[in-house]
């Protein structure tokens, strides 16, 4: 009879743990999904800018500030379209 009580107590404890885990996951997120998306997009934009700066200034030999100039990008797209 004691074994049956121990098994019942053990199963109740696992059920309560599962409920609290489900409740914790469903109700509160430590890092909300919308914030995750914003952070990923921001990091992608920053990495794109860093890559353009490295490509244009280090590899291409230009001034790094020219990466943010619209005339530079017009020249690059004109080069692509006329080739």
KAQUITA-V275755 format. One line per field, one symbol per residue. phi: phi as a letter, one per 30 degrees, with the letter a starting at -180 (. if undefined). psi: psi as a letter, one per 30 degrees, with the letter a starting at -180 (. if undefined). burial: b if it has 9 or more other C-alpha atoms within 8 Angstrom, else e. A space follows every 10 residues. Layout:
BEGIN
phi: ???
psi: ???
burial: ???
END
This chain:
BEGIN
phi: .ddddddddd dddddddddd dddddddbcd bedddddddd dddddddddd dddddddddd icdddddccd dddddddddd dcd
psi: eeeeeeeeee eeeeeeeeee eeeeeeekke jleeeeeeee eeeeeeeeee eeeeeeeeef gakfffegke eeeeeeeeee ff.
burial: eeeeeeeeee eeeeeeeeee eeebeeeeee eeeeebeeee eeeeeeeeee ebbbbbbbee eeebeebeee ebbeeeeeee eee
END
